Amino acid sequence: MLDIRFVRENPEIVKENIKKKFQDAKLPLVDEVIALDAKRRAAIAEADQLRADRNRLSKQVGMLMGQAKKDPSKLEEAEAVKAQVKEQADRLAELERQEAELEERVHHLMLVIPNIIDPSVPIGPDDSANVEVERFGEAKVPDFPIPYHTEIMESFNGIDLDAAGRVSGNGFYYLLGDIARLHEAVLAYGRDFMIDKGFTYCIPPFMIHGNVVEGVMSQTDMDAMMYKIEGEDLYLIGTSEHTMIGRFIDQTLDEATLPLTLTSYSPCFRKEKGAHGIEERGIYRIHQFEKQEMIVVCRPEESADWYEKLWKNSVELFRSMEIPVRQLNCCSGDLADLKVKSCDIEAWSPRQQKYFEVCSCSNLGDAQARRLHIRVKGKDGKTYLAHTLNNTCVAPPRMLIAFLENHLQADGSVTIPKVLQPYMGGLEVMVPVHKK
C-alpha cells in the first residue's frame, strides 16, 4: 500500500505505474482517492476548529454564569452561548462520522492501488513476458522416456490419489514409503540449509485473522487463494510468509535487531481454482502441500541486497541436489499488487523439456509494513517503515517432480544426491517396487 501523501503529491507517477501493470481500470481510483482524501482533511480541519471554539465558548459560558450572580442579564447571554456550543457539538459529531466514513473509503481504495514497481522490472501484460536472466546447471534430456511424475511415484508404491479423492476430493494425495520419506528429507534438508545460512527456524500458526491477511496480500489474491473457517475470523494460510510477517503487526522494532532472517515450515492450503492441463495435474497444483520459506524484515536500504541473496539461496539449494534451474524476472503484469520486484526460480523438466516454477522470490518494499503498522525505531529515535521480503526455500511435492525427473535412471531407479542421503538413512538409490 502506498503512502497517501505520495499519491496526493505524485498522481501522475501512480497512474503511470498502474498503466505499466496493465490495470487501466484502476486509473480512476487515483483521482477518486485524492478527492476523498481532500474531503477527509477538510472535515478534520473543521472539526479541529470546532474543538478549539468549543473550549473557548465553554470558558465563556463559565465566565458569564459567574457574572450572572451579580448581573442577571448575563444569564441570557450565557444560555445563548450554550446553544451555540450545542449546535457546534452536533456539527462536530457529524464531522467525526464523516471523517470515519471517508477514512474507511480512502483506506479501501488505497488497498487496491498497486505498489510502485522497481525500475528494473520488465514491462509486460502477463507471465509470457517474463524474462530469463540466467541458467544454472546443464539441462539434459535422457535417451529413455520419462513417465509422468505420478507414474514414477506409483512404481515405488509411493502415492495414492484414488484414496485421497475418496477421502478429500481432487487436489489431495497420500504419499507413501520412500516417496513420503523423500518428501520429508527435502524439507529437512531445506530447513538445515537455511539454518546454516544464519536464518532462525520457525514454526508459525497455520491459521490467521482476516486483518492480517489484508495486511500481507491483495484482496484479489486473498479471494483466489484463501480458505475461510466458517463462522470464525480465521483463514487457513496459503504460505507461512503470511503468519511470519503478521507476527510483527503493530510492533515497533529496534533497528539494532535488524535484519530479521527467518525460515519457516508450514502446511499450505490453496483453492487453486480453474481448469489445468495434464502437466498441472497429479501433485503439481494441489490444495494442500508443505513448504519451507525464507522471510526477511530489514531496513529499506538493505532490501535490494537481500533480494539478491534470497533468490541465490534457491539456486544454490537446487544445484546442491543436482537439479538444473534458471532465474526468470517477473514482468509488471505478473507482479502481485504489493510487490516491488519478483523473480521465479524454475527447475528443468526433462520430461517436458522445459522449465517450471519451483520458487518465487519477492521484495515488497514497505507495503506489508504500512498495512500492518510494522515500524522500526532508529538510533536517532525516529521511526520508519520496515521492508519485507520472502522466497520459497523448497516446496514439495512440486519440487519432487523436478527431483524425480532429473534423478530417474533408465531402469526406473532414482539416485539420491549426497546432500540428501543422511536424511534418507544413507540410501543412495531408490529401487522401484514394480516398473510402469
C-alpha positions in Angstrom: 0.0 0.0 0.0 1.3 3.4 -0.9 1.6 6.4 1.3 -1.5 8.7 0.8 0.9 11.7 0.7 2.8 10.1 -2.1 -0.4 9.6 -4.1 -1.6 13.2 -3.3 1.7 14.7 -4.5 2.5 12.3 -7.4 -0.8 11.3 -9.0 0.8 11.0 -12.5 3.5 8.7 -11.3 0.9 6.5 -9.6 -1.2 6.4 -12.8 1.8 5.6 -15.0 2.6 2.7 -12.6 -0.9 1.4 -13.0 -0.6 1.6 -16.8 2.7 -0.4 -16.6 0.9 -3.1 -14.7 -1.9 -3.2 -17.4 -4.6 -2.3 -14.9 -6.1 0.7 -16.6 -9.5 0.0 -14.9 -7.9 1.2 -11.7 -6.8 4.6 -13.1 -10.0 6.5 -11.9 -9.2 5.3 -8.4 -6.3 7.7 -8.1 -8.4 10.9 -8.7 -11.2 9.4 -6.5 -8.9 8.7 -3.6 -7.3 12.2 -3.8 -10.8 13.8 -3.8 -12.0 11.7 -0.9 -8.8 12.5 1.0 -9.3 16.2 0.4 -12.8 15.9 1.9 -11.4 13.9 4.8 -8.7 16.5 5.5 -11.3 19.3 5.3 -13.5 17.5 7.8 -10.6 17.1 10.1 -9.6 20.8 9.8 -13.2 21.9 10.5 -13.5 19.5 13.4 -10.3 20.8 14.9 -11.5 24.3 14.7 -14.8 23.4 16.3 -13.0 21.7 19.2 -10.9 24.9 19.7 -14.1 27.0 19.5 -15.8 24.7 22.0 -13.1 25.1 24.5 -13.2 28.9 24.1 -17.0 29.1 24.3 -17.1 26.7 27.3 -14.8 29.1 29.2 -17.0 32.0 28.1 -20.1 30.2 29.5 -18.4 29.7 32.8 -17.4 33.4 33.0 -20.9 34.5 32.1 -22.5 32.3 34.6 -20.2 33.7 37.2 -21.1 37.3 36.2 -24.8 36.3 36.2 -24.7 36.2 40.0 -24.3 39.9 40.1 -25.8 40.8 36.7 -28.9 38.6 35.8 -28.8 39.9 32.2 -25.6 37.8 31.7 -27.7 34.6 32.2 -29.5 35.1 28.9 -26.2 35.7 27.2 -24.8 32.5 28.8 -27.7 30.5 27.5 -27.2 31.8 24.0 -23.6 30.7 24.1 -24.7 27.3 25.5 -27.0 26.9 22.5 -24.1 27.7 20.2 -21.9 25.1 22.0 -24.7 22.5 21.5 -25.0 23.4 17.8 -21.3 23.1 17.3 -21.3 19.7 19.2 -23.9 18.4 16.8 -21.8 19.5 13.9 -18.7 18.0 15.4 -20.4 14.7 15.8 -21.4 14.8 12.2 -17.9 15.7 11.1 -16.4 12.8 13.1 -18.9 10.4 11.5 -17.9 11.8 8.0 -14.2 11.6 8.9 -14.5 7.9 9.9 -16.5 7.1 6.8 -14.1 8.9 4.5 -11.1 7.3 6.2 -12.6 3.8 5.6 -13.3 4.6 1.9 -9.8 6.0 1.4 -8.2 3.0 3.1 -10.3 0.6 1.0 -9.2 2.3 -2.3 -5.6 2.5 -1.2 -5.5 -1.2 -0.7 -6.5 -1.6 -4.4 -3.9 0.8 -5.9 -0.8 -1.2 -6.7 2.6 -0.6 -5.2 5.3 1.3 -7.3 7.3 -1.3 -9.2 11.1 -1.2 -9.4 12.6 0.5 -12.5 14.3 -2.8 -13.4 11.1 -4.7 -13.7 10.4 -5.7 -17.3 7.1 -4.3 -18.7 4.6 -6.9 -20.0 1.0 -7.9 -19.6 1.4 -11.4 -18.2 3.9 -14.2 -17.4 4.5 -14.7 -21.1 6.6 -11.5 -20.9 8.8 -12.7 -18.0 12.5 -12.5 -18.9 15.0 -15.3 -18.4 18.2 -13.9 -16.8 20.5 -16.9 -16.2 20.6 -20.7 -16.3 22.4 -22.8 -13.7 23.4 -26.4 -14.5 23.1 -28.3 -17.7 19.6 -29.1 -18.8 19.8 -32.7 -20.1 17.3 -34.9 -21.8 18.0 -38.6 -21.3 17.8 -41.2 -24.1 15.0 -43.0 -22.4 11.3 -41.9 -22.0 10.4 -40.3 -18.7 7.0 -41.2 -17.4 4.5 -38.8 -15.9 5.5 -38.0 -12.3 2.6 -39.9 -10.7 3.7 -43.0 -12.7 7.2 -42.7 -11.3 5.8 -42.4 -7.8 3.4 -45.4 -8.4 6.4 -47.5 -9.4 7.6 -47.1 -5.8 4.1 -47.6 -4.3 4.6 -44.0 -3.2 1.3 -42.3 -4.0 -2.4 -43.0 -3.7 -4.6 -40.4 -5.4 -7.7 -42.5 -5.7 -7.9 -42.9 -1.9 -7.3 -39.2 -1.4 -10.1 -38.5 -3.8 -12.5 -40.6 -1.8 -11.4 -39.1 1.4 -10.9 -35.4 0.5 -11.7 -34.9 -3.2 -9.5 -33.8 -6.1 -6.3 -31.9 -5.4 -5.2 -34.1 -2.4 -2.9 -37.1 -2.1 -1.4 -39.8 0.0 2.4 -40.1 -0.1 3.8 -43.4 1.0 7.0 -45.3 1.7 10.2 -44.0 0.1 8.4 -41.1 -1.7 7.0 -39.9 1.6 10.4 -40.2 3.2 11.9 -38.3 0.3 9.3 -35.6 0.7 10.3 -35.1 4.4 14.0 -35.4 3.6 13.8 -32.5 1.2 12.0 -30.4 3.8 14.5 -31.3 6.5 17.5 -30.5 4.2 15.9 -27.2 3.2 15.5 -26.3 6.9 19.1 -27.1 7.8 20.4 -25.4 4.6 18.7 -22.2 5.7 19.8 -22.6 9.4 23.4 -22.9 8.1 22.8 -19.6 6.2 22.1 -18.0 9.6 18.3 -18.0 9.4 16.2 -18.7 12.5 14.0 -21.7 12.2 10.3 -21.1 13.0 7.0 -23.0 13.1 4.2 -20.4 12.9 0.4 -20.7 13.4 -1.4 -22.3 10.4 -4.4 -20.1 10.7 -4.6 -16.3 10.5 -7.0 -13.4 11.3 -8.6 -11.5 8.4 -7.0 -8.2 9.2 -3.5 -9.9 9.0 -4.5 -11.4 5.6 -5.5 -8.0 4.4 -2.1 -6.7 5.6 0.0 -9.2 3.7 -1.8 -9.7 0.3 -4.3 -8.1 -2.1 -8.0 -8.7 -1.8 -7.9 -10.3 -5.3 -5.2 -12.8 -4.2 -7.0 -13.4 -0.9 -10.3 -14.4 -2.6 -8.5 -16.6 -5.1 -6.3 -18.4 -2.6 -7.6 -18.5 0.9 -9.9 -21.0 2.7 -12.0 -19.3 5.3 -13.0 -21.1 8.5 -16.8 -20.9 8.6 -18.2 -18.8 11.4 -14.7 -17.6 12.6 -12.4 -14.8 11.8 -9.7 -17.3 10.7 -8.2 -18.3 7.4 -6.0 -21.3 6.6 -2.6 -19.9 5.4 -1.6 -20.2 1.8 2.1 -19.7 2.8 3.9 -19.3 6.1 5.0 -15.8 4.9 1.6 -14.6 6.0 1.8 -15.5 9.6 5.6 -14.8 9.8 5.1 -11.2 8.7 1.9 -11.0 10.7 3.9 -11.8 13.8 5.1 -8.1 13.8 1.7 -6.4 13.3 1.5 -3.2 15.3 5.1 -3.6 16.5 8.0 -1.1 16.7 11.2 -3.0 16.1 14.6 -1.9 17.4 16.8 -1.1 14.4 19.7 -2.9 16.2 17.7 -6.2 15.8 17.6 -5.9 12.0 17.8 -7.7 9.7 15.4 -10.4 11.0 16.2 -13.5 8.9 13.7 -16.3 9.4 13.0 -19.7 7.8 9.6 -21.2 8.5 7.9 -24.6 8.0 4.2 -24.9 7.4 1.5 -26.7 5.6 -0.1 -24.5 3.0 -3.7 -24.5 1.8 -4.9 -23.0 -1.5 -8.1 -23.1 -3.5 -6.3 -23.3 -6.9 -9.4 -22.6 -8.9 -9.8 -23.2 -12.6 -9.0 -26.0 -15.1 -5.4 -27.0 -15.7 -3.7 -29.1 -18.3 -2.2 -32.5 -17.8 1.2 -31.2 -16.7 -0.5 -29.4 -13.8 -2.4 -32.4 -12.6 -1.1 -35.1 -10.3 0.7 -33.3 -7.5 1.7 -30.2 -9.4 -1.3 -28.0 -8.5 -2.9 -29.1 -5.3 -5.0 -27.8 -2.4 -2.5 -28.9 0.4 1.2 -29.0 0.5 4.2 -28.3 2.8 6.8 -25.7 2.4 10.0 -24.2 3.8 10.1 -20.5 3.4 12.6 -17.6 3.7 11.5 -14.3 5.3 13.5 -11.1 5.8 12.5 -8.0 7.7 15.1 -5.3 7.2 16.0 -1.6 6.8 14.8 0.0 3.4 18.4 0.4 2.2 19.1 -3.3 2.7 16.2 -4.8 0.9 17.7 -4.8 -2.6 20.8 -6.7 -1.4 18.6 -9.2 0.5 16.5 -9.8 -2.6 19.7 -10.9 -4.5 20.8 -13.1 -1.6 17.4 -14.8 -1.3 17.0 -15.9 -4.9 20.6 -17.0 -5.0 19.9 -19.2 -1.9 17.3 -21.1 -4.0 19.7 -21.6 -6.9 22.4 -22.9 -4.5 19.9 -25.3 -2.8 18.6 -26.8 -6.0 22.0 -27.1 -7.6 23.2 -28.9 -4.4 20.5 -31.5 -5.2 21.8 -31.7 -8.8 18.7 -30.1 -10.3 19.3 -27.6 -13.2 17.4 -24.3 -12.7 17.0 -20.8 -14.2 16.2 -17.4 -12.9 13.2 -15.6 -14.5 12.5 -11.9 -13.8 8.7 -11.4 -13.5 7.2 -8.7 -15.7 5.0 -5.8 -14.4 1.7 -7.6 -15.3 2.8 -10.7 -13.5 3.5 -8.9 -10.2 1.0 -9.1 -7.4 -0.1 -5.6 -6.3 2.1 -5.4 -3.2 5.3 -6.4 -4.9 8.1 -4.1 -5.9 10.1 -6.8 -7.7 9.9 -10.5 -8.1 11.6 -13.4 -9.8 10.9 -17.1 -10.2 13.4 -19.9 -9.9 12.3 -22.6 -12.4 13.5 -26.2 -12.4 14.3 -28.2 -15.5 11.8 -30.8 -16.5 13.4 -33.5 -18.8 10.0 -34.9 -19.5 8.5 -31.7 -20.8 11.9 -30.4 -22.0 11.2 -27.0 -20.4 11.5 -25.2 -17.0 8.7 -24.8 -14.5 8.3 -22.7 -11.4 9.6 -24.1 -8.0 10.4 -20.9 -6.1 9.2 -17.3 -6.1 11.3 -14.5 -4.6 9.7 -11.1 -3.8 10.6 -7.7 -2.5 7.5 -6.0 -1.1 9.2 -2.8 0.0 7.2 -1.2 2.8 3.8 -2.3 1.5 3.2 -5.0 4.1 4.7 -2.9 6.9 2.5 0.0 6.1 -0.6 -2.2 6.1 0.4 -3.9 9.3 1.9 -0.9 11.0 5.4 -2.5 11.4 7.8 0.3 12.2 11.5 0.5 13.1 13.0 2.8 15.7 16.3 4.1 14.6 19.3 5.2 16.7 18.1 8.8 16.4 14.8 7.9 18.0 12.9 8.4 14.7 10.6 5.7 13.3 10.2 4.4 9.8 8.6 1.5 8.0 10.4 -1.8 7.6 10.9 -3.6 4.3 9.8 -7.2 3.9 10.9 -9.9 1.6 10.1 -13.6 1.1 11.2 -16.5 -1.0 10.4 -20.2 -1.3 13.1 -22.4 0.1 11.6 -25.6 -1.0 8.0 -26.7 -1.6 7.4 -30.4 -2.1 5.6 -32.2 -3.6 6.0 -29.9 -6.7 9.7 -29.9 -6.1 9.6 -33.7 -6.1 8.5 -33.7 -9.7 11.8 -31.9 -10.7 13.7 -34.2 -8.4 12.3 -37.5 -9.7 12.6 -36.5 -13.4 16.2 -35.3 -13.1 17.4 -38.3 -11.0 15.4 -41.1 -12.8 17.6 -43.8 -14.3 16.8 -46.0 -17.4 16.0 -49.0 -15.1 13.4 -46.9 -13.2 15.6 -46.3 -10.1 16.1 -42.9 -8.7 19.5 -41.7 -7.4 19.8 -39.8 -4.2 22.3 -36.9 -4.2 24.9 -36.9 -1.4 23.3 -33.9 0.4 20.1 -35.9 0.9 21.5 -39.3 1.8 21.8 -38.5 5.5 18.1 -37.7 5.6 17.3 -40.9 3.7 19.1 -43.2 6.2 22.1 -43.4 3.9 20.1 -44.6 1.0 21.9 -43.9 -2.3 19.4 -45.3 -4.8 15.6 -45.8 -4.6 14.7 -49.0 -6.4 11.1 -49.3 -7.7 8.8 -52.0 -6.5 7.5 -52.5 -10.0 8.1 -50.9 -13.3 5.5 -48.9 -15.2 
